[in-house]
């Protein structure tokens, strides 16, 4: 083909692929999740030269995108161009203003990189595992030097988390030789023990360093400030609102949901004592001897319900394995965790880790009815289905696979939970409705907490106290929840925002027949797990998007 025969679409595709081929080298764990094994043996680099090269790459791509004539691109590539511009501007700003290398010791911990290889082993598992393990001691020695450059910038809340995870991570790595996957993959896993011992020792030394050298000087602030928060809303989630408007939305949703809860409890119980109802729900035992069997039976029912209702077109190739939470995830996963397949997985097999503890050892809020809704959220028609569909639609398009937004990922899950408790839903009892409203209240509270934490109007203790007051969470669990929010500004707000947007979109679009509903849901998930705002504009048009946005954020006007 002559150079002059290359179309604008092809030129853009080449630019996109060249950029991500280089970019993924700086993000090896994201590369693995995207189905790229080339960097499986590496840890995320923090070296000045590499960060400088990443900044230069982003600056060059930013300039290249500014030269792209978007009028020559089709609608899908215009969307990709928009996604890329937003992602690049965010990463450049983060590295220049809030460089993770000086603020977040958790980001240096290599434990997740090792866990990732156990879950997504890839084609060169043996070599990748040995390379990552062997690099840990030197990697953490360099991390100490980086943190000592500006110890006052380190965020104390993240420092505490890092010290805890170093200790648990050292135990996990030291015992990795006994892990079933390691024993199955290595002919003589005992030969790994020297590497494991050195890596575990390095983690323990890093914990001691953080406690003695960094803790006395750490004064960093987790809050990113209103300007940066607004930037994320606009350039990651493509929402035309600011922090104050988001806060008003969250406060309104909290008030409305609390009123719905009170009305439901009054109607069913004749009083306003929701806590006693919650405790009674805990007494409802699983119908099987094993919680694992309970989950498997429930997931089969959900799959059948999705098919019978023509809820969405089921992918031809997909599977889901339900397993007990493994020991190496016990410290970070309380009740359940869904892990999606990578785009390269030919079976498209997800993993659903769940607790196998008996009902009487679980808190009241994690009762049978809540587990029903969790399964909707995490499996069918929730995260598993949408992850497989994203891989199906977006294979070969790293812009869509990497630049995801919880406005769709979390919003779809909350919407699915709500659909499951309607009259035609599988879980349409009063108890399920009560647990759904509690979940919606948690999501609404997350909006309020997220905005106030990141703009400096809440401390973590105040945020945890709000969760305890409104939902009755134990203080320790409430603080654990809040600790998760600190490092991911805007993300805690997204499920509530996305769920409301999908509900409003459905009202605007008014699908009536089962075929219309199936097409509506297929369309929503046809663009990947990107910002719901971009999906609505792409599929339903700008005018529909403006109506949805007004209904969600300006309903009082």
C-alpha positions in Angstrom: 0.0 0.0 0.0 1.3 3.4 -0.9 1.8 5.8 2.0 -0.8 8.1 0.4 -3.3 5.3 0.5 -3.3 5.2 4.3 -6.6 6.4 5.7 -7.0 8.7 8.7 -8.5 5.8 10.6 -5.5 3.6 9.9 -3.1 6.4 10.9 -4.9 6.9 14.2 -4.9 3.2 14.9 -1.1 3.0 14.3 -0.6 6.0 16.5 -2.7 4.4 19.3 -0.9 1.0 19.1 2.6 2.6 19.0 1.8 4.7 22.1 0.5 1.8 24.2 3.3 -0.5 23.1 5.6 2.0 24.7 3.3 3.1 27.6 2.7 -0.4 28.9 6.4 -0.9 29.6 6.0 1.7 32.4 2.9 -0.1 33.8 3.7 -3.8 33.8 0.8 -4.9 36.0 -1.7 -3.1 33.8 0.0 -4.7 30.8 -0.8 -8.2 32.3 -4.4 -7.3 33.0 -4.6 -6.1 29.3 -3.4 -9.5 28.1 0.1 -8.3 27.3 2.8 -10.7 28.9 5.9 -8.8 27.6 6.6 -7.2 30.9 5.4 -9.9 33.3 8.8 -10.2 35.0 9.1 -6.5 35.8 8.0 -4.3 38.7 6.8 -0.7 38.1 9.8 1.5 37.7 10.3 4.6 39.9 13.7 5.6 38.4 14.0 9.2 37.4 15.1 8.3 33.9 12.1 6.1 33.4 9.6 8.6 34.8 11.2 11.2 32.6 10.8 9.0 29.6 7.1 8.4 30.5 6.5 12.1 30.8 8.2 12.7 27.4 6.1 9.9 25.8 2.9 11.5 27.1 4.0 14.9 26.0 4.7 13.6 22.5 1.4 11.8 22.3 -0.4 14.9 23.5 1.1 16.9 20.7 0.4 14.1 18.2 -3.3 14.0 19.2 -3.6 17.8 18.9 -2.5 17.3 15.3 -5.2 14.7 14.6 -8.0 16.0 12.4 -10.9 14.5 14.3 -13.4 15.4 11.5 -11.7 12.6 9.5 -12.2 10.0 12.2 -15.3 7.8 12.7 -17.3 8.2 15.9 -15.6 5.3 17.6 -12.1 6.7 17.0 -13.2 10.2 18.1 -14.2 8.6 21.4 -10.8 6.9 21.7 -9.1 10.2 21.0 -11.1 11.9 23.7 -10.3 9.1 26.2 -6.6 9.3 25.4 -6.5 13.1 25.8 -8.1 12.8 29.2 -5.9 10.0 30.4 -2.7 11.7 29.3 -3.6 15.0 30.9 -4.3 13.3 34.2 -1.1 11.3 34.2 1.0 14.3 33.3 -0.6 16.4 36.1 -0.3 13.6 38.7 3.4 13.1 38.0 4.1 16.9 38.1 2.0 17.8 41.1 1.5 14.6 43.2 4.3 12.3 42.3 3.4 8.9 43.8 7.1 8.1 44.4 7.3 10.7 47.2 3.9 10.3 48.8 2.7 6.7 48.7 4.9 3.9 50.2 2.1 1.4 49.5 2.8 1.9 45.7 6.2 0.4 46.2 5.1 -2.8 47.7 5.6 -5.7 45.3 3.1 -8.1 46.9 0.3 -7.4 44.5 2.7 -8.0 41.6 3.4 -11.5 43.0 -0.3 -12.2 43.6 -1.0 -11.2 40.1 1.2 -13.9 38.7 -0.7 -16.5 40.7 -4.0 -15.3 39.4 -2.9 -14.4 35.8 0.2 -16.7 35.2 0.6 -15.9 31.6 2.8 -17.8 29.1 6.1 -17.4 31.0 5.1 -17.9 34.6 8.3 -19.5 35.8 10.6 -16.9 34.4 8.3 -14.0 35.4 7.9 -15.2 39.0 11.7 -15.7 39.4 12.4 -12.3 37.9 9.9 -10.4 40.1 11.0 -12.2 43.3 14.7 -11.7 42.5 14.2 -8.0 41.9 12.4 -7.3 45.2 15.4 -6.7 47.5 17.0 -4.2 45.2 13.7 -2.6 44.3 12.9 -1.9 48.0 16.4 -0.6 48.6 15.9 2.0 45.9 12.5 2.8 47.3 14.1 3.8 50.6 16.3 6.2 48.8 13.3 7.7 46.9 11.3 8.2 50.1 14.2 9.8 52.0 14.4 12.5 49.3 11.2 14.2 50.7 10.0 12.2 53.7 7.7 15.1 54.8 5.6 14.5 51.6 4.7 10.9 52.7 1.0 10.6 53.7 0.8 9.2 57.3 -2.4 7.3 56.6 -0.8 5.4 53.7 2.3 4.9 55.7 0.4 2.9 58.4 -1.2 0.8 55.6 2.2 0.1 54.0 3.7 -1.1 57.3 0.8 -3.5 57.9 1.0 -4.9 54.4 4.7 -5.3 54.6 4.3 -7.6 57.5 1.5 -9.7 56.1 3.2 -9.7 52.7 6.4 -11.0 54.1 4.5 -13.9 55.7 2.7 -14.6 52.4 5.8 -14.6 50.2 7.8 -16.7 52.7 5.1 -19.4 52.6 4.6 -19.2 48.8 6.6 -22.5 48.3 3.5 -24.3 49.8 1.0 -22.5 47.6 -0.9 -25.1 45.5 -0.3 -23.1 42.3 3.4 -22.9 42.9 3.6 -26.6 43.7 1.6 -27.4 40.6 3.7 -25.2 38.3 7.2 -25.9 39.6 8.8 -29.3 39.5 10.9 -28.5 42.6 9.3 -25.5 44.3 11.7 -25.8 47.3 14.4 -24.3 45.0 12.4 -21.0 45.2 12.9 -20.8 48.9 16.1 -18.7 48.9 14.4 -16.1 46.6 11.3 -16.2 48.8 13.3 -15.7 52.0 15.3 -12.8 50.6 12.1 -11.1 49.3 10.3 -11.6 52.6 13.3 -10.3 54.6 13.4 -7.2 52.3 9.8 -6.5 53.0 10.2 -6.7 56.7 13.3 -4.5 56.6 11.2 -2.0 54.5 8.5 -2.0 57.2 11.2 -1.3 59.9 12.6 1.5 57.7 9.1 3.1 57.3 8.4 2.9 61.0 11.8 4.3 62.2 13.0 6.7 59.4 9.8 7.9 57.7 7.0 7.9 60.3 8.5 10.7 62.4 8.8 13.0 59.4 5.7 12.1 57.4 3.3 15.1 57.0 1.8 14.6 53.6 -1.9 15.2 52.8 -4.1 12.6 51.2 -6.6 15.3 50.0 -6.0 16.3 46.4 -8.0 19.6 46.7 -11.0 20.8 44.8 -9.3 21.8 41.6 -7.7 18.4 41.1 -10.9 16.7 42.1 -12.8 18.7 39.4 -10.1 17.8 36.9 -10.7 14.1 37.5 -14.5 14.5 37.2 -14.1 16.1 33.8 -11.2 14.3 32.3 -11.5 10.7 33.7 -15.3 10.5 34.0 -16.3 13.2 31.5 -18.8 14.7 33.9 -19.6 18.4 33.4 -20.0 19.1 37.1 -17.7 20.2 40.0 -17.2 18.9 43.5 -19.9 21.1 45.0 -22.5 19.9 42.6 -21.5 16.3 43.2 -21.8 16.9 47.0 -25.3 18.2 46.6 -26.2 15.1 44.6 -24.8 12.8 47.3 -26.5 14.6 50.1 -29.9 14.5 48.3 -29.4 10.8 47.6 -28.6 10.1 51.2 -31.8 11.9 52.4 -34.0 10.2 49.8 -32.6 6.8 50.5 -32.9 7.2 54.3 -36.6 8.2 53.8 -37.2 5.1 51.6 -35.6 2.9 54.3 -37.7 4.3 57.0 -40.9 3.9 55.0 -40.1 0.3 54.1 -39.2 -0.7 57.7 -42.4 1.1 59.0 -44.5 -0.7 56.4 -43.1 -4.2 57.0 -42.3 -4.0 60.7 -44.6 -1.4 62.0 -41.7 0.5 63.6 -38.5 2.2 62.6 -36.1 -0.4 64.1 -34.2 -1.6 61.0 -31.3 -3.0 63.2 -33.4 -5.7 64.7 -34.7 -6.7 61.3 -31.1 -6.9 60.1 -30.2 -9.2 63.0 -33.2 -11.4 62.3 -32.0 -11.7 58.7 -28.7 -13.1 59.9 -30.6 -15.9 61.6 -31.8 -17.1 58.2 -29.4 -19.9 57.4 -28.1 -21.0 54.0 -30.1 -23.8 52.4 -26.9 -25.8 51.8 -24.2 -27.0 54.2 -21.5 -25.1 52.3 -21.5 -21.4 51.4 -19.5 -22.3 48.3 -22.4 -24.5 47.2 -24.9 -21.8 48.0 -23.0 -19.3 45.8 -22.7 -21.8 42.9 -26.4 -22.6 43.0 -27.3 -18.9 43.2 -25.1 -18.1 40.2 -26.7 -20.8 38.1 -30.1 -19.4 38.9 -28.9 -15.9 38.0 -27.5 -17.1 34.7 -30.9 -18.7 33.9 -32.8 -15.6 35.0 -30.7 -13.4 32.7 -31.4 -15.8 29.8 -35.1 -16.2 30.6 -35.7 -12.5 30.9 -33.7 -11.6 27.7 -31.9 -9.2 30.0 -28.8 -9.0 27.8 -27.2 -11.1 25.0 -25.1 -13.7 26.8 -21.6 -14.1 25.4 -21.0 -17.4 23.6 -17.7 -18.0 25.4 -17.4 -17.4 29.2 -17.1 -19.3 32.4 -16.9 -18.5 36.1 -15.1 -20.4 38.9 -16.3 -20.0 42.5 -13.5 -20.5 45.0 -12.9 -19.9 48.7 -10.8 -16.7 49.4 -7.2 -18.0 49.4 -4.9 -17.3 52.3 -2.8 -14.8 50.4 -5.9 -12.6 50.0 -7.4 -12.9 53.4 -5.9 -9.6 54.6 -7.4 -7.6 51.8 -10.6 -9.3 50.9 -13.3 -9.5 53.6 -16.2 -11.3 52.0 -16.0 -11.6 48.2 -13.9 -10.5 45.3 -14.5 -10.9 41.5 -11.4 -11.1 39.2 -12.1 -10.7 35.5 -10.4 -12.7 32.7 -7.9 -10.9 30.6 -8.7 -10.2 26.9 -6.2 -12.9 26.0 -8.0 -15.6 27.9 -9.6 -17.9 25.3 -12.0 -19.3 27.9 -13.0 -15.9 29.3 -13.0 -17.5 32.7 -13.5 -15.2 35.7 -12.8 -16.1 39.3 -15.2 -15.3 42.1 -13.6 -15.6 45.5 -16.0 -15.8 48.4 -15.8 -16.4 52.2 -16.6 -19.9 53.4 -17.3 -18.8 56.9 -20.6 -20.0 58.5 -23.5 -17.6 58.9 -23.0 -17.2 62.6 -19.4 -16.0 62.1 -20.4 -13.3 59.7 -21.6 -9.8 60.6 -25.4 -9.2 60.4 -25.0 -7.0 57.3 -23.5 -9.9 55.4 -26.6 -12.1 55.5 -28.1 -14.4 52.9 -30.1 -11.5 51.3 -27.0 -9.4 51.0 -25.1 -12.3 49.5 -27.8 -12.7 46.9 -27.3 -9.0 45.8 -23.5 -9.4 45.9 -23.8 -12.3 43.4 -25.9 -10.1 41.1 -23.4 -7.3 41.3 -20.3 -9.5 40.9 -21.4 -12.2 38.4 -24.7 -12.2 36.4 -25.6 -9.7 35.0 -23.0 -7.7 36.9 -19.2 -7.5 36.7 -18.4 -10.9 35.2 -20.8 -10.4 32.3 -19.7 -6.8 31.7 -16.0 -7.7 31.9 -16.4 -10.5 29.3 -18.4 -8.2 27.0 -15.7 -5.5 27.3 -13.1 -8.0 26.3 -15.3 -9.1 23.5 -16.0 -5.7 22.1 -12.7 -4.0 22.8 -10.0 -6.6 22.1 -7.1 -4.9 20.3 -8.2 -1.5 21.6 -6.0 -0.7 24.7 -7.6 2.8 25.0 -10.9 1.2 25.9 -9.5 -1.7 28.0 -7.2 0.6 30.2 -9.1 3.8 30.6 -12.1 2.5 32.5 -14.5 4.5 34.7 -16.4 3.2 37.7 -19.3 5.3 36.5 -20.1 2.4 34.2 -18.3 -0.5 36.0 -19.9 0.3 39.4 -23.0 2.0 38.1 -24.0 -1.0 36.0 -23.6 -3.3 39.1 -25.8 -1.1 41.2 -28.4 -0.9 38.4 -28.4 -4.7 38.1 -29.0 -5.0 41.8 -32.0 -2.8 41.6 -33.4 -4.7 38.6 -33.0 -8.0 40.5 -35.4 -6.8 43.3 -38.2 -5.5 41.0 -41.4 -7.5 40.5 -39.8 -9.4 37.6 -36.6 -9.9 39.4 -35.2 -13.0 41.0 -34.9 -11.4 44.5 -38.1 -9.4 45.0 -38.7 -9.9 48.7 -39.0 -7.1 51.3 -35.7 -8.3 52.9 -33.9 -8.0 49.6 -35.4 -4.5 49.1 -34.1 -3.5 52.6 -30.6 -4.7 51.8 -30.6 -3.0 48.5 -31.6 0.3 50.1 -28.7 -0.1 52.6 -26.4 -0.7 49.7 -27.7 2.4 48.0 -27.3 4.4 51.2 -23.7 3.2 51.5 -23.0 4.3 47.9 -24.7 7.7 48.6 -22.6 8.2 51.7 -19.5 7.4 49.7 -20.2 10.4 47.5 -20.4 12.7 50.5 -17.3 11.2 52.1 -15.3 11.2 48.9 -15.9 14.9 48.2 -15.4 16.0 51.7 -12.2 13.9 52.3 -10.6 15.0 49.1 -11.4 18.7 49.5 -10.2 18.9 53.1 -13.6 19.1 54.8 -13.5 15.7 56.5 -11.0 13.7 58.5 -10.9 9.9 58.2 -12.3 9.7 61.7 -15.3 11.9 60.8 -15.9 9.9 57.7 -15.8 6.6 59.6 -18.1 8.0 62.3 -20.7 8.9 59.6 -20.7 5.3 58.3 -21.1 4.0 61.9 -23.9 6.5 62.5 -25.9 5.9 59.3 -25.3 2.2 58.7 -24.3 0.8 62.1 -20.9 -0.4 60.9 -18.4 -1.4 63.5 -15.8 1.4 64.0 -12.9 -0.8 62.8 -14.8 -1.8 59.7 -15.9 1.7 59.0 -12.3 3.0 59.3 -11.1 0.2 56.9 -13.7 1.3 54.4 -12.6 5.0 54.6 -8.9 4.0 54.3 -9.7 2.5 50.9 -11.3 5.7 49.8 -8.3 7.9 50.6 -6.1 6.7 47.7 -8.8 6.7 45.0 -10.4 10.2 44.7 -13.7 10.3 42.7 -13.9 6.5 42.5 -16.1 6.0 45.6 -18.6 8.4 44.1 -18.9 6.7 40.8 -21.3 3.8 41.5 -24.1 6.0 42.8 -23.6 8.5 39.9 -23.5 5.8 37.3 -26.4 3.9 38.7 -28.6 7.0 38.7 -27.6 7.8 35.2 -28.5 4.4 33.8 -31.9 4.6 35.6 -32.5 8.0 34.2 -31.4 6.9 30.7 -33.8 4.0 30.8 -36.6 6.5 31.7 -35.6 8.7 28.8 -35.1 5.8 26.3 -38.2 3.9 27.6 -37.5 0.4 26.3 -40.7 -1.6 26.4 -40.5 -5.1 25.0 -38.0 -7.7 26.1 -36.2 -7.2 22.8 -35.9 -3.4 23.5 -34.6 -4.0 27.0 -32.0 -6.6 25.7 -30.9 -4.1 23.0 -30.7 -1.3 25.6 -28.5 -3.3 27.9 -26.4 -4.6 25.0 -25.8 -1.1 23.8 -24.7 0.1 27.2 -22.0 -2.5 27.4 -20.9 -2.3 23.8 -18.3 0.4 24.3 -16.3 -1.2 27.1 -16.2 -0.1 30.7 -15.4 3.5 29.9 -17.1 6.6 31.3 -20.9 6.3 31.2 -21.1 9.9 29.9 -19.2 8.9 26.7 -21.3 5.8 26.2 -24.5 7.7 26.4 -23.3 10.4 24.0 -22.0 7.7 21.6 -25.0 5.5 21.5 -28.0 7.7 22.4 -26.8 11.1 21.3 -25.8 14.5 22.9 -29.4 15.6 23.5 -30.2 12.5 25.5 -27.0 12.9 27.5 -27.9 16.5 28.4 -31.4 15.3 29.6 -29.8 12.6 31.7 -27.3 14.9 33.2 -29.9 17.5 34.1 -32.2 14.8 35.7 -29.3 13.5 37.9 -27.6 16.7 39.0 -30.1 19.4 38.5 -33.4 17.8 39.5 -34.1 20.5 42.1 -33.9 23.3 39.6 
